[in-house]
Amino acid sequence: MKWYNEELTSKLRESLEKEIIGWYKVTSKKMLGCPCYLANGKMFAGLITKAVVITKLTEFEIIEIKKLHETKPFNVGGKTLKKWGCLPLDPIDLKSILPLIVKSYERALNKK
């Protein structure tokens, strides 16, 4: 299974990168063929085809985001990552989840 299709996701990737690439200590790299974004070497967000993945959310934040957006569990290797939110989005909807991306970024930046 291919996790990421650039042709279908390029506008979402460009919108996300426009917001986050200049943040302090943010780097990007590909993992499993997908663009991933790290703060201080810790992943805080990524992309799969037509969706943003946010990696460091609380249970409460997962519940709250489900009220605003379609979400789906993020499964890798048969395991569901419960603190990861996977949100299929159009690029114009990115601003609505940016506060959660910021929280995930801050948690990654402060994690030792």
N, C-alpha and C positions, 0 to 999 in steps of 0.2 A: 504494500500500500504506500502510495506517495503522499506525504504529509503536506507538502507545500507546492502550489502552482503559482509561479510568479506572474504569469499572464492574467490569471484571475484575481490576483491579490496585490498587484503593483500599486494601485492608487491608495489602498489602505496602508501598505508599507510606507509609501512616500509621505502620507499624512502623519503616520505615527513617528517616523524619523524626523520630520520637520519639527515636531514637538519636543522630542526627547534627546536627540543626538548631542545637543550642546550642554546638557546637564552635567554637573560635576561628576567626574569619574565614570561616565557612561561609555561603554564600549559595545561593539556588536560582533557577533560571530554566528556561524551556522552550526546548528546542532540537529542531527537527524534530517539534514537538508533544509531546515527552517531557519529564518532569521530570528536571532535571540538577542536580547538586550540585557547587559549586565551593569551593575553598579559595584565598584570595588571588587570585581570578579565574581559577584553573586547574581544569578539570573533573577530579574524582576518582571520581565515581560517577553513575549515572543509572538510569532505569527504562525498560523497554519492556514491552509487555503480558506480565504474569505472570513477569517476569525482572528481576534486578538486573544492571547492567553496571558492572564495575569497570575503570577506565581505565589505571591505572599499576601493572601487575604485571610481575614479572620472568618470564623463561622458566621458571625453576625453580618459581615460585609457580603458574604456569599448569599445569604438570605435576602438582604436588601437589594442586591443587584438583580436578583431573580424577579423582583417586583417591577423593575424598570426595563429589563432586556431579556430576550431569549438567551438562555444559557444552556450549555450542555456539559456533562462531565468530561474531564480530560483523562483519557485512559492511555497508558503506555505499558506495553508488555503485559497486558491483562490486569494491570493494577490501576485503580482510580485514585487520582491525586486530589484529595478532598479540599485542600487549601488553594487549589488552582481553579481559577474561573476561566472558562472558554466561552467567548462571546462572539457569535457570528455578527458582523457589523458591516454597514456601508461606511465609507470614509467620512461622510457628513455626520455620522453618529459618534465619532471618536471623542469629541469634546465632552460628551455626556459621561464618559467613563474615565476621563483624564484624572479626576480626583483619586480614583482607586489606583490608577497606575502610579500616581505620585506617592501614595501610601506604600505600595509595594516597593517602589524605588527607595524610599526612606528606610524601610525595613532591611532591604538588601544592603544599603550603604552602611547601616549601623551594625550589621551582623558581623561577628568576628569569627 
